């Protein structure tokens, strides 16, 4: 099928800016899943990268796995990757939470 494209499931935590312009977690660290879509803009570079959802929610990526093409409809597509990243300290905290939830 010529319309197939590689699908990745991205696990992330919603992020917001504080009054000083620094990225902080929303009130609680909760992991959610999104996938890339046919029209997703930008490229995934590494964990900690930020992306925007279709509802303009800013999310930091804490995990990524390959997803079969036929299962793509189980996940909401993301809108676009940004070139911004959260701090290493925040990433460490979020990955720890991600691993706890995966167990």
Secondary structure, DSSP 8 states (H G I E B T S, - for coil): -TT---EEEEEEEEEEE-TTS-EEE-SS--EEEEE--TT-BS---STTEEEEETT--EEEEEEEEEE-GGGGGGSEEEEEEEEEE--HHHHHHHHHHHHHHH-
